[in-house]
Amino acid sequence: MVNLKRCFNLRKGIGRESKTISRRFAEEPMPIGPPKGRVCNLEPMLREHYLYRRWNVLLENIKRVVEKYR
């Protein structure tokens, strides 16, 4: 189901660049705890998530199919 949703979003032009997190997590350092003073860097997490889901491969396959049937 997750892959189907991803394909639908790609077809509608909603890509990786639309993935964001709250400005608070991206800009404000954590005030307490082990991550104190750090901000959340979304890019490495997205990269790992896309590799886990094999979406990089999925995207390449979709591009090939689209080009084939244009």
C-alpha positions in Angstrom: 0.0 0.0 0.0 2.9 2.4 0.8 4.4 1.8 -2.6 1.1 2.4 -4.3 0.7 5.7 -2.5 4.2 6.6 -3.5 3.5 5.8 -7.2 0.3 7.9 -7.1 2.2 10.8 -5.6 4.9 10.6 -8.2 2.3 10.6 -10.9 0.8 13.8 -9.5 4.2 15.4 -9.3 4.7 15.1 -5.5 8.3 14.0 -5.0 10.9 13.8 -2.4 11.3 17.6 -2.3 7.9 17.8 -0.7 9.0 15.8 2.3 9.6 18.3 5.2 9.6 18.4 9.0 8.5 21.1 11.4 10.8 24.2 11.4 11.1 23.7 15.1 12.9 20.4 14.6 14.9 21.6 11.6 16.1 24.9 13.1 15.9 24.9 16.9 18.5 22.9 18.8 17.1 20.3 21.2 17.1 21.9 24.7 17.6 18.7 26.8 18.6 15.1 26.6 21.2 13.2 24.7 20.6 15.2 21.5 20.9 18.5 23.3 22.1 21.3 21.0 21.5 19.3 17.8 18.9 19.9 15.1 17.2 17.3 13.0 18.8 16.7 9.6 16.1 15.2 7.4 18.2 14.4 4.4 20.1 11.4 5.8 16.9 10.0 7.3 15.1 10.3 3.9 18.0 8.7 2.1 17.9 5.7 4.5 14.1 5.5 4.3 14.2 5.6 0.5 16.9 2.9 0.4 14.9 0.7 2.8 11.7 1.1 0.7 13.8 0.6 -2.5 12.1 3.7 -3.9 15.3 4.8 -5.7 14.9 1.5 -7.8 11.1 2.0 -8.0 11.6 5.5 -9.4 14.0 4.3 -12.1 11.6 1.5 -13.1 8.7 4.0 -13.3 10.7 6.3 -15.5 11.6 3.5 -17.9 8.0 2.4 -18.2 6.8 6.0 -18.8 9.4 6.5 -21.5 8.5 3.2 -23.1 4.8 4.0 -23.4 5.0 7.7 -24.4 
